């Protein structure tokens, strides 16, 4: 399967929202990257750098969907 065909990509975003406890964005001036920081109910934190805010958020959501799928938090 390619990245686009992974099962977790089929999980609707609304199914992972209950596992998110906080989100904020930051800017890493040294590396010139935006950071999306998402805290989860299992006390883990996803920090995703990217060239723009939307890309960092999209990448972080994909990582959380993968975590949700692999940990059995949601079906997908």
KOLROTOR-439603 format. One record per residue (C-alpha): x, y, z. Coordinates in steps of 0.2 Angstrom, whole numbers, padded with zeros to 4 digits, always signed. Example, Ala and Ser with C-alpha at 12.3 -4.5 7.8 and 13.67 -1.06 7.14 Angstrom:
+0062-0022+0039
+0068-0005+0036
***
This chain:
+0000+0000+0000
+0006+0017-0004
+0004+0032+0009
-0012+0037+0001
-0019+0020+0002
-0016+0017+0021
-0031+0013+0031
-0029+0027+0043
-0031+0040+0029
-0049+0034+0028
-0053+0038+0046
-0064+0054+0046
-0056+0068+0056
-0071+0070+0068
-0067+0052+0075
-0051+0058+0082
-0057+0074+0089
-0061+0066+0106
-0043+0061+0108
-0036+0079+0106
-0035+0090+0122
-0026+0105+0115
-0019+0112+0099
-0007+0127+0096
+0004+0134+0082
+0022+0140+0084
+0035+0147+0073
+0053+0140+0073
+0063+0155+0067
+0080+0146+0067
+0073+0133+0055
+0060+0144+0047
+0046+0131+0050
+0029+0132+0057
+0025+0120+0071
+0008+0112+0074
+0008+0105+0092
-0007+0094+0097
-0009+0086+0114
-0018+0070+0116
-0028+0061+0129
-0015+0048+0132
-0003+0062+0137
+0007+0061+0121
+0011+0076+0110
+0012+0077+0091
+0024+0091+0085
+0024+0093+0066
+0035+0105+0057
+0031+0112+0039
+0033+0127+0028
+0016+0133+0032
+0003+0132+0045
-0010+0122+0035
+0003+0109+0030
+0009+0107+0048
-0009+0104+0054
-0013+0092+0040
+0003+0082+0043
-0001+0082+0062
-0019+0076+0059
-0012+0062+0048
+0000+0056+0061
-0014+0056+0074
-0025+0046+0063
-0011+0033+0061
-0009+0033+0080
-0028+0030+0082
-0028+0016+0069
-0013+0007+0076
-0019+0009+0094
-0037+0003+0091
-0044+0020+0096
-0056+0020+0081
-0060+0008+0068
-0053+0012+0051
***
